[in-house]
Amino acid sequence: MSMYKYVRELWNKPKDTILDLTHQRLILWRKEQATVRVERPTRIDRARSLGYRAKQGILVVRQRVPRGGHRKPFPSGGRRTRKWTTRKSLMMNYRTIAEQRAARAYVNCEVLNSYEVGKDGRYYWYEVILVDVAHPAIKADPTLKWMTNPVNRGRVFRGLTSSAKKSRGLRRKGMGAEKIRPSRSANKARRYIKHKKAKYVYA
């Protein structure tokens, strides 16, 4: 059994000492800024399984995301019907939001993946693995050089990361998932145009 398997077991079934350590960490993390670059991953087993390697060009950022519903700004004036509808449906999970905020803080890097490291009643904390696509070590790495391709630029904002694909419903195939590719809105528009053409032909 490798060392990382023992570490994974401690995270899945924590002991009292681990719970006390996690509690102390959350107290410190609440006082920090929302985006903090860390020297090494908190969950080394999870980070390595998602592609992290201790080499130049790869960095880890701990991102804090507030929990709760998403609300748009309250309009200052005017009598509008939509004025009192302040709740937004982003169709994104907290992990995707954390990845996007970390990517905005480090504009020269691309998001490889992310994982959860803690939560309380107010916040979620995720560690986001970022890759500097312009670094020579990344260009020479056979397992990571695919990220240097210009077609992968801004992948976190285009729903191409693992968490975004999950929120888009792309983990499913076949029966029950006929309307999710290439996207729900594209599928709806395609069916609407097809219906309008059929109505025009048979009218």
Contacts in CASP RR format, 6 or more apart in sequence:
PFRMAT RR
TARGET T0000
AUTHOR 0000-0000-0000
METHOD contacts of the structure
MODEL  1
MSMYKYVRELWNKPKDTILDLTHQRLILWRKEQATVRVERPTRIDRARSL
GYRAKQGILVVRQRVPRGGHRKPFPSGGRRTRKWTTRKSLMMNYRTIAEQ
RAARAYVNCEVLNSYEVGKDGRYYWYEVILVDVAHPAIKADPTLKWMTNP
VNRGRVFRGLTSSAKKSRGLRRKGMGAEKIRPSRSANKARRYIKHKKAKY
VYA
4 44 0 8 1.000
4 45 0 8 1.000
4 48 0 8 1.000
4 49 0 8 1.000
5 45 0 8 1.000
7 43 0 8 1.000
7 44 0 8 1.000
7 45 0 8 1.000
8 45 0 8 1.000
8 46 0 8 1.000
10 18 0 8 1.000
11 18 0 8 1.000
11 43 0 8 1.000
11 45 0 8 1.000
11 46 0 8 1.000
14 22 0 8 1.000
22 118 0 8 1.000
25 42 0 8 1.000
25 118 0 8 1.000
26 118 0 8 1.000
26 120 0 8 1.000
26 125 0 8 1.000
29 62 0 8 1.000
29 64 0 8 1.000
29 123 0 8 1.000
29 125 0 8 1.000
30 120 0 8 1.000
30 122 0 8 1.000
30 123 0 8 1.000
32 64 0 8 1.000
33 64 0 8 1.000
34 63 0 8 1.000
34 64 0 8 1.000
34 65 0 8 1.000
34 101 0 8 1.000
35 61 0 8 1.000
35 62 0 8 1.000
35 63 0 8 1.000
35 64 0 8 1.000
35 101 0 8 1.000
35 102 0 8 1.000
35 105 0 8 1.000
36 61 0 8 1.000
36 62 0 8 1.000
37 59 0 8 1.000
37 60 0 8 1.000
37 61 0 8 1.000
37 62 0 8 1.000
38 60 0 8 1.000
38 61 0 8 1.000
38 62 0 8 1.000
38 127 0 8 1.000
40 54 0 8 1.000
40 60 0 8 1.000
41 47 0 8 1.000
41 52 0 8 1.000
41 60 0 8 1.000
41 127 0 8 1.000
42 62 0 8 1.000
42 117 0 8 1.000
42 127 0 8 1.000
43 115 0 8 1.000
43 117 0 8 1.000
43 127 0 8 1.000
46 115 0 8 1.000
47 60 0 8 1.000
47 115 0 8 1.000
47 127 0 8 1.000
47 129 0 8 1.000
50 112 0 8 1.000
50 113 0 8 1.000
50 114 0 8 1.000
50 115 0 8 1.000
50 129 0 8 1.000
51 112 0 8 1.000
51 113 0 8 1.000
51 129 0 8 1.000
51 143 0 8 1.000
52 58 0 8 1.000
52 60 0 8 1.000
52 112 0 8 1.000
52 129 0 8 1.000
55 137 0 8 1.000
55 141 0 8 1.000
56 135 0 8 1.000
56 137 0 8 1.000
57 131 0 8 1.000
57 132 0 8 1.000
57 135 0 8 1.000
57 137 0 8 1.000
57 138 0 8 1.000
58 112 0 8 1.000
58 129 0 8 1.000
58 130 0 8 1.000
58 131 0 8 1.000
58 132 0 8 1.000
58 138 0 8 1.000
58 144 0 8 1.000
59 106 0 8 1.000
59 109 0 8 1.000
59 129 0 8 1.000
59 130 0 8 1.000
59 132 0 8 1.000
60 127 0 8 1.000
60 128 0 8 1.000
60 129 0 8 1.000
60 130 0 8 1.000
61 102 0 8 1.000
61 105 0 8 1.000
61 106 0 8 1.000
61 127 0 8 1.000
61 128 0 8 1.000
61 130 0 8 1.000
62 117 0 8 1.000
62 125 0 8 1.000
62 126 0 8 1.000
62 127 0 8 1.000
62 128 0 8 1.000
63 98 0 8 1.000
63 99 0 8 1.000
63 101 0 8 1.000
63 102 0 8 1.000
63 114 0 8 1.000
63 125 0 8 1.000
63 126 0 8 1.000
63 127 0 8 1.000
63 128 0 8 1.000
64 98 0 8 1.000
64 123 0 8 1.000
64 124 0 8 1.000
64 125 0 8 1.000
65 94 0 8 1.000
65 97 0 8 1.000
65 98 0 8 1.000
65 101 0 8 1.000
65 123 0 8 1.000
65 124 0 8 1.000
65 125 0 8 1.000
65 126 0 8 1.000
66 122 0 8 1.000
66 123 0 8 1.000
66 124 0 8 1.000
67 94 0 8 1.000
67 119 0 8 1.000
67 121 0 8 1.000
67 122 0 8 1.000
67 123 0 8 1.000
67 124 0 8 1.000
69 87 0 8 1.000
70 87 0 8 1.000
70 88 0 8 1.000
70 89 0 8 1.000
70 90 0 8 1.000
71 86 0 8 1.000
71 87 0 8 1.000
71 88 0 8 1.000
72 86 0 8 1.000
72 87 0 8 1.000
72 88 0 8 1.000
74 83 0 8 1.000
74 86 0 8 1.000
75 83 0 8 1.000
77 83 0 8 1.000
90 97 0 8 1.000
91 167 0 8 1.000
91 168 0 8 1.000
92 164 0 8 1.000
92 167 0 8 1.000
93 163 0 8 1.000
93 166 0 8 1.000
93 167 0 8 1.000
94 124 0 8 1.000
94 126 0 8 1.000
95 114 0 8 1.000
95 116 0 8 1.000
95 126 0 8 1.000
95 163 0 8 1.000
96 156 0 8 1.000
96 159 0 8 1.000
96 161 0 8 1.000
96 163 0 8 1.000
96 164 0 8 1.000
96 167 0 8 1.000
98 114 0 8 1.000
98 124 0 8 1.000
98 126 0 8 1.000
98 128 0 8 1.000
99 111 0 8 1.000
99 114 0 8 1.000
99 126 0 8 1.000
99 128 0 8 1.000
99 156 0 8 1.000
99 161 0 8 1.000
99 163 0 8 1.000
99 164 0 8 1.000
100 156 0 8 1.000
100 157 0 8 1.000
102 111 0 8 1.000
102 114 0 8 1.000
102 128 0 8 1.000
102 130 0 8 1.000
103 109 0 8 1.000
103 110 0 8 1.000
103 111 0 8 1.000
103 128 0 8 1.000
103 130 0 8 1.000
103 154 0 8 1.000
103 156 0 8 1.000
103 157 0 8 1.000
106 130 0 8 1.000
108 132 0 8 1.000
108 133 0 8 1.000
108 134 0 8 1.000
109 130 0 8 1.000
109 131 0 8 1.000
109 132 0 8 1.000
109 133 0 8 1.000
110 130 0 8 1.000
110 131 0 8 1.000
110 133 0 8 1.000
110 147 0 8 1.000
110 152 0 8 1.000
110 153 0 8 1.000
110 154 0 8 1.000
110 155 0 8 1.000
110 156 0 8 1.000
111 128 0 8 1.000
111 129 0 8 1.000
111 130 0 8 1.000
111 131 0 8 1.000
111 155 0 8 1.000
111 156 0 8 1.000
111 161 0 8 1.000
112 129 0 8 1.000
112 130 0 8 1.000
112 131 0 8 1.000
112 144 0 8 1.000
112 147 0 8 1.000
113 128 0 8 1.000
113 129 0 8 1.000
113 161 0 8 1.000
113 162 0 8 1.000
114 126 0 8 1.000
114 127 0 8 1.000
114 128 0 8 1.000
114 129 0 8 1.000
114 161 0 8 1.000
114 163 0 8 1.000
115 126 0 8 1.000
115 127 0 8 1.000
116 124 0 8 1.000
116 125 0 8 1.000
116 126 0 8 1.000
117 125 0 8 1.000
117 126 0 8 1.000
117 127 0 8 1.000
118 124 0 8 1.000
118 125 0 8 1.000
119 125 0 8 1.000
131 138 0 8 1.000
131 144 0 8 1.000
131 147 0 8 1.000
132 138 0 8 1.000
133 147 0 8 1.000
133 148 0 8 1.000
133 152 0 8 1.000
133 153 0 8 1.000
134 148 0 8 1.000
138 144 0 8 1.000
138 145 0 8 1.000
138 147 0 8 1.000
138 148 0 8 1.000
139 145 0 8 1.000
139 148 0 8 1.000
146 152 0 8 1.000
152 160 0 8 1.000
154 160 0 8 1.000
155 161 0 8 1.000
156 164 0 8 1.000
159 165 0 8 1.000
159 168 0 8 1.000
165 171 0 8 1.000
168 180 0 8 1.000
168 183 0 8 1.000
168 184 0 8 1.000
169 177 0 8 1.000
169 180 0 8 1.000
170 180 0 8 1.000
170 181 0 8 1.000
172 180 0 8 1.000
179 187 0 8 1.000
179 188 0 8 1.000
180 187 0 8 1.000
181 187 0 8 1.000
END
